C-alpha cells in the first residue's frame, strides 16, 4: 500500500480493515477534518457510501440500515457540533441494541481546551451509550501503530455486533494535510515491503472474532421445562425485537407453542405478529383492548415465557404486573427490560436455542391428558376472543375512518413482502391495537429504544435502502416536521417510499393523558397545533403529494403508491380528540362483550 501522506494512509487502512471485517455501507456528511475517511470510503469498491447534509439524519439513516440488516453501517462526521448531532441516534441504537459504527474526526490532541476553532471535547462523547470507545492514535506510518489500527477496526465491528449489539465510537484525530496531497517523505516508499501485514492486511479481517451463542445449562432447561410441562395456563409474550438482530426464530417459537399449547401475545415490532408462521400458531394481536376487561381471563396465567423488550402495550405490561404467575425473561445479554419488576426468572441465553431446548424437554414431560385439556381451554379462550375482537374492530373501522382504522388497513393491505416502519406516539400504538396478525411477509420496525419522534423519516429510509422490498412509512405530523431534512435522502440515496402522513395538527397522544382535563395549558403547550401545510415538501424534495379523505380514497391512493416508482406522501387529516373518543368507545364495547 502506498499513500501520498500519513492522514491518507490512516484513512485507507482503517476503511480497508472495517470492510474486511464486514462493513458494507457508510453514511458521510461534508466536513474538512473527516476528509481522509470520506475519501477512503468513496474509493473503496466494497463500501456503498450514502451522502447526507444533516448529521442527525445521517446517523438515523445508518441506524435504519442496522435495524433492517442486523449489520452495522458506519456514520462519519467532522469535528465539533457535528459529532453531537449523532447523539440521539446513538442513544436509540444503544437501547434498541442496533449495531452502529460511529467515526468522528477530531483535531490533534494539543488543540483541545485551547479555544481552537471547531474543537470540542470528543473523548467519550457518548458516555455509556456505546458498547466500546477508543480515541485512535495519531496517524503515523509505523508498523505497530498500523497493526493496532487494524485491530481497533476489527474490534469495533465485533463489539457492534456482539451481545448485546449496539453502537461503538472511534474518535479519529487528524493533522493537515487532510486531502490526498503528496508530502515527500511522509510515508516511506519501503513501508509496504518492510511491514506487509500492517499495510496490506490479511486474507479477510486482521483479527477474526468467533461469536458464540449462549444457551442455558441442562439443569436450567430441566427446571423451566418442569414448570412449563406442568402449566395449565402457559403464555408466551414476544416484545419488540428487530428480526434481523434478535430471536427467537419463528421455527423455535412454533416448537414451544406446539409442545406447551401456549397462546402467543406478539408485539407488532416483535417479528412474530406477521409472517408465514402466523396461520399455524395461536398468535394474538388484540390483547391491548381486552386484557383489562373485568374478569378476563380468569384465572391468571401460571407460567409466562417472555422474550424481547418491554411490550408496547401498557395494558399488557400492567396485566403481566398483576398476574400471579412465574414469569421467565429470556435475554441473551442478561439485560433487565421489565420495568414493572415482577418477573421471577432471568435466563441469560439466546432465545432461539433456549426455546428449542425447552420444546424438546417439555415434549418429554407432558403426558397429562387432563392438563392438556386445561391448556386447550385456556388457548381457545384467547383464540375465540381474538376472533370476536377483530370482528368488532372491523365494524368500528368501517363505520368511522379514524386514526386506528388507517393502521388497520395498512397492516391488512401492505404488500407481501414489505418493510413497514411506524412512528412513535400514536402510530405504533394504533398498529399494536388494530394491526391484525397476518401471514404476509411484513418486516415491521420502529424506534422503541428511547421512543423519540426525532429521526423517524431518516431511520425508515435507511431501512428501505437495505432491501428491495417496498417501504411503507407511517408517521404523524410532528415526527414528519421534526425530520423533514431526512427526505433529502430520497434523491441523494436512491430510496423510494410510500409515506402515510397522519396529520392531526399536533400531539394527539396527549389526549390519552390526564393533562387533557387542564386547558390551558393543554392545547397550547401539549397538543401544540401548528396549522402547517406539508404539500410544499413535494416541490422541495421531488416527491408526489396527495391529500385524501375517507377509507376508499385512502385505499386507492395507497394501492397506487405501492405499485408506482418514486415516493408518494399520502396525507390523511384526522381529528385527534375524535379519534381518541372512538378508541375509548370501541375499548368499552370490547370489554363489555368479552
VOGU-3710 file (C-alpha; in Angstrom, 3 decimals, decimal comma):
1> xxxxxxxxxx> 0,000/0,000/0,000  1,289/3,476/-0,927  -0,254/6,782/0,111  0,689/10,436/-0,522  0,654/11,312/3,204  0,063/9,768/6,598  -3,521/11,019/7,018  -4,496/9,404/3,731  -2,682/6,206/4,713  -4,502/6,140/8,062
11> xxxxxxxxxx> -7,922/6,596/6,472  -7,256/3,936/3,833  -6,054/1,335/6,327  -8,952/1,976/8,704  -11,592/1,740/5,969  -9,915/-1,285/4,369  -9,984/-3,151/7,675  -13,567/-2,170/8,510  -14,621/-3,526/5,120  -12,634/-6,714/5,662
21> xxxxxxxxxx> -14,468/-7,179/8,962  -17,849/-6,886/7,262  -18,702/-3,206/6,855  -20,505/-2,688/3,549  -22,091/0,756/3,879  -21,322/4,160/5,356  -23,137/7,469/5,756  -20,991/10,573/5,436  -21,626/14,279/5,895  -19,497/17,073/4,425
31> xxxxxxxxxx> -16,656/18,412/6,547  -12,962/19,121/6,336  -11,473/17,198/9,249  -13,118/13,942/8,130  -11,640/14,198/4,621  -9,277/11,193/4,934  -12,178/8,982/5,999  -14,616/10,239/3,359  -12,095/9,876/0,537  -11,142/6,366/1,653
41> xxxxxxxxxx> -14,767/5,275/1,877  -15,618/6,782/-1,505  -12,690/4,951/-3,077  -13,367/1,552/-1,556  -15,066/-0,755/-4,073  -16,912/-2,826/-1,469  -18,448/0,007/0,548  -21,625/1,806/-0,531  -21,494/5,442/0,575  -24,606/7,493/1,315
51> xxxxxxxxxx> -24,102/11,248/1,400  -26,170/13,302/3,871  -26,092/17,024/4,528  -27,536/16,707/8,033  -25,540/14,684/10,580  -28,590/13,831/12,678  -30,433/12,462/9,659  -27,280/10,647/8,570  -26,979/8,818/11,885  -30,631/7,791/11,908
61> xxxxxxxxxx> -30,334/6,573/8,304  -27,421/4,372/9,385  -29,498/3,199/12,336  -32,293/2,178/9,969  -29,941/0,078/7,870  -28,694/-1,627/11,014  -32,258/-2,392/12,091  -33,100/-3,952/8,735  -29,886/-5,922/8,175  -28,516/-6,731/11,628
71> xxxxxxxxxx> -25,125/-5,459/10,417  -23,529/-2,102/11,269  -23,378/0,867/8,946  -20,656/3,427/9,645  -21,544/7,071/10,148  -18,825/9,681/9,604  -18,583/13,358/10,515  -16,146/16,197/11,031  -15,217/17,601/14,445  -17,292/19,877/16,689
81> xxxxxxxxxx> -21,071/20,020/16,925  -21,379/17,587/14,000  -20,492/14,749/16,369  -23,078/15,909/18,906  -25,793/15,587/16,272  -25,162/11,839/16,213  -26,122/11,511/19,870  -29,898/10,887/19,545  -29,313/8,009/17,110  -26,540/6,626/19,336
91> xxxxxxxxxx> -28,952/6,566/22,281  -31,605/4,783/20,230  -29,065/2,270/18,897  -27,870/1,550/22,423  -31,282/0,971/23,983  -32,638/-0,905/20,953  -29,457/-2,968/20,501  -28,847/-1,919/16,906  -25,280/-2,230/15,527  -23,713/1,106/14,525
101> xxxxxxxxxx> -20,126/2,287/13,976  -19,586/5,975/14,752  -16,448/7,574/13,280  -15,884/11,139/14,477  -12,942/13,046/13,055  -11,094/15,162/15,612  -8,422/17,841/15,876  -4,947/16,917/17,149  -4,795/16,434/20,949  -2,853/19,637/21,656
111> xxxxxxxxxx> -5,731/21,738/20,301  -8,184/20,524/22,915  -9,016/23,085/25,589  -7,195/25,759/23,620  -10,013/27,773/22,051  -9,130/26,366/18,635  -11,896/26,713/16,055  -14,434/23,891/15,726  -12,826/21,991/18,588  -14,660/20,387/21,484
121> xxxxxxxxxx> -14,002/17,536/23,869  -14,988/14,433/21,898  -13,360/11,958/24,276  -16,079/9,541/25,413  -18,610/11,969/23,954  -21,466/9,459/24,120  -20,707/8,190/27,612  -22,074/4,763/28,478  -24,340/4,682/25,415  -21,643/2,940/23,353
131> xxxxxxxxxx> -20,538/-0,662/23,677  -16,902/0,287/23,120  -14,967/3,513/22,694  -11,459/4,383/21,607  -9,603/7,503/20,528  -7,243/6,211/17,879  -3,545/7,110/17,851  -2,435/9,965/15,655  -1,607/8,798/12,126  1,937/7,541/11,731
141> xxxxxxxxxx> 3,482/5,193/9,124  4,771/2,849/11,806  4,039/-0,918/11,572  2,943/-1,436/15,166  0,556/1,527/15,047  -0,910/0,301/11,770  -1,466/-3,156/13,222  -3,114/-1,506/16,214  -5,365/0,425/13,857  -6,469/-2,756/12,106
151> xxxxxxxxxx> -7,178/-4,494/15,389  -9,239/-1,497/16,549  -11,327/-1,683/13,379  -11,982/-5,397/13,836  -12,837/-4,907/17,500  -15,272/-2,155/16,576  -17,242/-4,441/14,254  -17,126/-7,296/16,763  -18,372/-5,103/19,611  -21,117/-3,536/17,481
161> xxxxxxxxxx> -22,457/-6,966/16,534  -21,819/-8,678/19,857  -24,229/-9,398/22,690  -25,880/-7,023/23,103  -25,407/-5,376/19,730  -25,149/-1,605/19,720  -23,102/1,467/18,806  -19,330/1,789/19,036  -17,370/5,032/18,827  -13,963/5,556/17,243
171> xxxxxxxxxx> -12,663/9,108/17,629  -10,093/9,725/14,896  -7,704/12,716/15,195  -6,044/14,013/12,015  -3,434/16,632/11,240  -3,220/18,542/7,981  -2,902/17,918/5,132  -6,224/16,132/5,151  -6,551/15,765/1,397  -4,522/13,178/-0,581
181> xxxxxxxxxx> -1,850/15,773/-1,223  1,683/14,375/-1,721  4,040/15,094/1,162  7,554/13,929/0,221  8,940/11,516/2,795  5,780/11,432/4,911  5,117/7,763/4,066  8,323/5,824/3,288  8,194/4,011/-0,027  9,655/0,964/1,665
191> xxxxxxxxxx> 6,809/0,685/4,194  4,763/-1,820/2,229  7,687/-4,190/1,770  9,035/-3,820/5,302  5,696/-4,328/7,082  3,321/-6,206/4,751  0,824/-7,391/7,437  0,471/-3,856/8,779  -0,007/-2,180/5,407  -1,571/-4,945/3,353
201> xxxxxxxxxx> -3,642/-6,671/5,973  -4,527/-10,340/5,799  -6,869/-12,518/3,797  -10,084/-11,402/5,452  -10,083/-9,413/8,688  -6,792/-8,892/10,512  -8,388/-10,482/13,597  -11,319/-12,874/13,282  -13,828/-12,840/16,113  -15,802/-16,033/16,645
211> xxxxxxxxxx> -19,013/-15,113/18,436  -20,687/-17,949/20,300  -24,359/-18,339/21,167  -25,347/-18,587/24,785  -27,600/-21,442/25,814  -28,975/-22,417/29,233  -27,470/-25,359/31,042  -29,209/-28,714/31,276  -30,342/-28,115/34,855  -31,898/-24,734/33,982
221> xxxxxxxxxx> -33,688/-26,248/30,997  -34,991/-29,098/33,143  -36,284/-26,715/35,818  -38,096/-24,483/33,329  -39,395/-27,454/31,373  -40,873/-28,885/34,569  -42,740/-25,620/35,120  -43,942/-25,322/31,535  -44,807/-29,002/31,327  -46,993/-28,758/34,413
231> xxxxxxxxxx> -48,578/-25,436/33,449  -52,288/-25,380/32,745  -52,302/-21,765/31,616  -48,976/-21,117/29,853  -48,474/-17,854/27,985  -45,756/-16,606/25,618  -45,115/-12,875/25,267  -42,905/-11,597/22,446  -41,827/-7,980/22,905  -40,138/-5,674/20,381
241> xxxxxxxxxx> -37,065/-7,257/18,807  -35,714/-6,488/15,334  -35,957/-9,794/13,448  -32,564/-9,254/11,793  -30,821/-8,972/15,167  -32,776/-10,856/17,816  -34,605/-14,160/18,199  -36,304/-16,450/18,641  -36,819/-17,651/15,102  -40,403/-18,425/14,078
251> xxxxxxxxxx> -39,429/-22,106/13,921  -38,172/-22,136/17,519  -41,259/-20,240/18,689  -43,509/-22,675/16,857  -41,912/-25,674/18,546  -42,534/-24,251/22,024  -46,134/-23,450/21,124  -46,625/-26,958/19,785  -45,327/-28,638/22,942  -46,866/-26,303/25,522
261> xxxxxxxxxx> -50,080/-25,245/23,777  -49,445/-21,662/24,888  -51,044/-18,721/23,060  -48,609/-16,069/21,836  -49,096/-12,361/22,522  -46,959/-10,814/19,788  -45,990/-7,148/19,795  -46,195/-5,666/16,271  -42,441/-4,987/16,447  -41,548/-8,485/17,656
271> xxxxxxxxxx> -41,122/-10,076/14,252  -43,832/-12,608/15,161  -47,183/-10,883/14,611  -46,742/-11,145/10,857  -45,179/-13,919/8,791  -45,676/-17,353/7,270  -45,887/-18,962/10,721  -48,939/-16,977/11,815  -51,713/-19,128/10,249  -50,361/-22,200/12,058
281> xxxxxxxxxx> -49,968/-20,676/15,537  -52,315/-19,028/18,068  -50,741/-15,577/17,527  -52,747/-12,851/19,239  -52,656/-9,115/18,496  -55,806/-7,671/20,045  -54,789/-8,083/23,691  -54,312/-4,329/24,200  -58,065/-3,928/24,073  -59,327/-6,889/26,088
291> xxxxxxxxxx> -56,771/-7,922/28,719  -58,087/-5,249/31,088  -61,717/-6,345/30,784  -63,199/-7,272/34,166  -62,601/-10,947/34,860  -60,751/-11,627/31,614  -59,113/-14,063/31,602  -59,823/-15,643/34,949  -57,679/-17,088/36,440  -54,262/-15,645/35,603
301> xxxxxxxxxx> -51,634/-17,467/33,561  -49,487/-19,713/35,729  -46,263/-19,576/33,679  -45,237/-16,778/31,279  -42,306/-17,157/28,887  -41,072/-13,773/27,659  -38,571/-12,567/25,079  -37,748/-9,212/23,519  -38,013/-5,766/25,038  -40,853/-4,397/27,145
311> xxxxxxxxxx> -44,140/-4,621/25,186  -45,558/-1,534/23,510  -48,939/-2,155/25,130  -49,408/-0,580/28,552  -52,411/-2,834/29,084  -50,229/-5,906/28,550  -47,459/-4,583/30,787  -49,914/-3,997/33,612  -51,598/-7,357/33,026  -48,232/-9,054/33,493
321> xxxxxxxxxx> -47,557/-6,876/36,520  -50,725/-8,047/38,222  -50,568/-11,702/37,173  -49,857/-14,233/39,894  -47,512/-16,228/37,688  -43,973/-17,377/37,262  -42,505/-15,089/34,607  -39,358/-16,107/32,778  -37,409/-13,481/30,812  -35,060/-14,846/28,166
331> xxxxxxxxxx> -32,406/-12,290/27,250  -29,047/-13,090/25,623  -27,360/-10,076/27,235  -28,815/-10,569/30,687  -30,449/-7,170/30,445  -33,365/-6,224/32,679  -36,064/-4,994/30,312  -39,073/-5,314/32,587  -39,914/-2,017/34,265  -42,764/-3,409/36,376
341> xxxxxxxxxx> -40,210/-5,530/38,300  -42,460/-8,551/38,695  -40,557/-11,153/36,636  -39,358/-14,154/38,630  -36,606/-15,620/36,418  -33,942/-14,203/34,109  -32,411/-16,674/31,670  -29,237/-15,253/30,153  -29,263/-17,087/26,845  -30,061/-16,733/23,177
351> xxxxxxxxxx> -33,831/-17,150/22,686  -33,582/-19,486/19,683  -31,585/-22,352/21,239  -33,364/-21,761/24,551  -36,809/-22,132/23,001  -35,652/-25,178/21,022  -34,235/-26,860/24,136  -37,367/-26,096/26,130  -39,556/-27,536/23,394  -37,653/-30,812/23,427
361> xxxxxxxxxx> -37,652/-31,026/27,212  -41,341/-30,180/27,618  -42,260/-32,733/24,970  -40,590/-35,429/27,053  -42,549/-34,419/30,164  -46,048/-33,542/29,022  -48,241/-36,619/29,203  -51,133/-35,478/31,412  -54,323/-35,568/29,374  -56,230/-33,573/31,989
371> xxxxxxxxxx> -53,611/-30,832/31,933  -53,711/-30,819/28,154  -57,450/-30,248/28,340  -56,967/-27,268/30,636  -54,347/-25,829/28,301  -56,604/-26,274/25,289  -59,455/-24,451/27,042  -57,056/-21,656/28,024  -55,734/-21,303/24,485  -59,196/-21,444/22,974
381> xxxxxxxxxx> -60,267/-18,566/25,208  -57,637/-16,380/23,550  -58,394/-17,631/20,046  -62,116/-17,054/20,498  -61,541/-13,594/21,975  -59,295/-12,714/19,059  -61,956/-13,700/16,544  -64,624/-11,679/18,333  -62,300/-8,731/18,858  -61,277/-8,417/15,216
391> xxxxxxxxxx> -64,907/-8,651/14,178  -65,697/-5,685/16,431  -62,694/-3,782/15,094  -63,864/-4,366/11,536  -67,279/-2,957/12,353  -65,825/0,115/14,060  -63,346/0,828/11,276  -65,950/0,519/8,574  -68,204/2,905/10,471  -65,515/5,525/11,162
401> xxxxxxxxxx> -62,265/6,177/9,327  -60,361/7,293/12,418  -56,618/7,028/13,066  -56,787/3,418/14,223  -58,571/2,449/11,018  -55,638/3,743/8,974  -53,239/1,366/10,718  -55,725/-1,480/10,405  -55,858/-1,025/6,648  -52,082/-0,767/6,324
411> xxxxxxxxxx> -51,486/-3,978/8,274  -54,165/-5,675/6,174  -53,165/-4,435/2,704  -49,419/-3,766/2,805  -47,596/-5,635/0,029  -46,196/-9,099/0,656  -43,263/-8,706/1,184  -42,819/-5,175/2,549  -40,971/-3,195/5,170  -43,402/-1,246/7,346
421> xxxxxxxxxx> -41,881/1,441/9,577  -44,146/3,018/12,197  -43,504/6,229/14,076  -43,779/6,681/17,813  -46,635/8,259/19,756  -49,931/7,110/18,221  -48,983/5,193/15,012  -47,168/2,362/16,818  -49,890/2,179/19,462  -52,595/2,050/16,814
431> xxxxxxxxxx> -50,726/-0,691/14,967  -50,482/-2,578/18,245  -54,230/-2,357/18,838  -55,549/-2,503/15,272  -52,931/-4,458/13,305  -54,366/-7,961/12,977  -51,873/-10,865/12,778  -51,345/-11,882/9,182  -49,432/-14,468/7,213  -47,822/-11,854/4,952
441> xxxxxxxxxx> -44,077/-11,246/4,972  -44,099/-7,886/6,765  -40,928/-6,648/8,438  -42,276/-4,132/10,953  -39,794/-1,716/12,507  -39,910/1,266/14,846  -37,638/3,270/17,125  -38,797/1,984/20,506  -35,413/2,046/22,236  -35,988/5,502/23,683
451> xxxxxxxxxx> -39,196/6,125/21,707  -38,359/9,545/20,294  -40,026/11,199/17,325  -36,719/12,548/16,015  -35,155/10,806/13,033  -38,228/8,781/12,088  -38,109/9,620/8,375  -34,363/9,010/8,168  -34,498/5,697/10,024  -37,246/4,450/7,746
461> xxxxxxxxxx> -35,378/5,469/4,605  -32,230/3,828/5,935  -34,150/0,596/6,437  -35,571/0,911/2,935  -32,110/1,360/1,443  -31,143/-2,110/2,655  -33,828/-4,090/0,837  -35,675/-4,349/-2,449  -38,966/-4,765/-0,595  -41,447/-1,888/-0,843
471> xxxxxxxxxx> -41,069/0,588/2,016  -44,105/1,991/3,818  -43,573/4,687/6,447  -46,406/5,700/8,762  -45,707/8,931/10,601  -47,535/11,622/12,492  -47,327/15,279/11,535  -44,936/16,275/14,337  -42,479/13,481/13,519  -42,698/14,372/9,822
481> xxxxxxxxxx> -41,949/18,013/10,592  -39,169/17,055/13,017  -37,217/15,148/10,341  -38,155/16,772/7,036  -34,412/17,124/6,391  -34,345/13,345/6,122  -36,451/13,492/2,940  -33,359/14,672/1,097  -32,175/11,052/1,188  -34,920/10,122/-1,282
491> xxxxxxxxxx> -32,961/11,571/-4,171  -29,417/11,514/-2,797  -29,579/7,900/-1,618  -31,965/6,444/-4,176  -34,751/5,316/-1,860  -38,436/5,137/-2,783  -41,202/5,024/-0,210  -44,889/5,273/0,424  -45,265/7,760/3,270  -48,585/7,769/5,096
501> xxxxxxxxxx> -48,789/11,077/6,950  -51,414/11,045/9,698  -51,922/14,755/10,315  -53,950/15,598/13,403  -52,328/19,033/13,769  -50,268/18,420/16,879  -49,563/15,954/19,640  -52,613/13,731/19,591  -51,160/11,299/22,111  -51,661/13,808/24,919
511> xxxxxxxxxx> -55,410/13,179/24,725  -54,603/9,873/26,441  -53,174/11,622/29,495  -54,854/13,345/32,467  -53,420/16,703/31,370  -56,235/16,761/28,777  -58,525/17,974/31,566  -56,421/21,101/32,161  -56,809/23,650/29,376  -54,993/25,949/29,499
521> xxxxxxxxxx> -52,179/24,880/29,198  -53,235/21,669/27,373  -53,854/22,948/23,845  -51,047/25,480/23,551  -48,245/23,638/25,319  -49,070/19,939/24,853  -51,139/19,487/21,710  -49,220/22,395/20,119  -51,338/22,874/16,963  -49,171/24,190/14,125
531> xxxxxxxxxx> -51,516/24,504/11,119  -48,658/23,661/8,752  -49,276/22,797/5,115  -46,922/19,937/4,183  -47,769/19,892/0,474  -44,801/22,156/-0,450  -42,449/19,337/0,595  -43,358/17,772/-2,737  -41,556/20,549/-4,608  -38,632/20,745/-2,194
541> xxxxxxxxxx> -37,872/17,009/-2,199  -39,210/15,984/-5,627  -41,944/13,678/-4,421  -45,660/13,297/-5,070  -48,159/14,544/-2,505  -51,809/13,608/-2,185  -54,301/14,626/0,467  -57,138/12,130/0,840  -60,253/11,789/2,955  -62,147/8,617/3,724
551> xxxxxxxxxx> -61,348/4,917/3,626  -61,993/4,339/-0,085  -59,854/7,270/-1,247  -57,069/6,250/1,106  -57,012/2,645/-0,089  -56,992/3,746/-3,730  -54,093/6,128/-3,122  -52,162/3,533/-1,122  -52,630/0,796/-3,714  -51,489/3,148/-6,476
561> xxxxxxxxxx> -48,450/4,298/-4,500  -47,041/0,886/-3,595  -47,340/-0,134/-7,237  -45,573/3,006/-8,501  -41,975/4,135/-8,742  -40,797/7,169/-6,798  -42,077/8,434/-3,471  -45,608/9,421/-2,652  -46,800/11,118/0,527  -50,429/10,322/1,331
571> xxxxxxxxxx> -51,721/12,784/3,905  -54,804/11,890/5,909  -56,074/14,718/8,078  -57,701/13,492/11,260  -59,159/14,875/14,451  -57,075/13,679/17,394  -59,771/14,088/20,016  -62,435/12,399/17,907  -60,087/9,504/17,153  -59,336/9,104/20,827
581> xxxxxxxxxx> -63,017/9,084/21,725  -63,568/6,381/19,051  -60,786/4,278/20,585  -62,382/4,673/24,018  -65,830/3,741/22,731  -64,525/0,644/20,962  -62,489/-0,363/24,011  -65,554/-0,072/26,210  -67,610/-2,215/23,840  -64,864/-4,857/23,643
591> xxxx> -64,554/-5,040/27,416  -68,322/-5,347/27,776  -68,663/-8,123/25,197  -65,577/-10,150/26,095
//
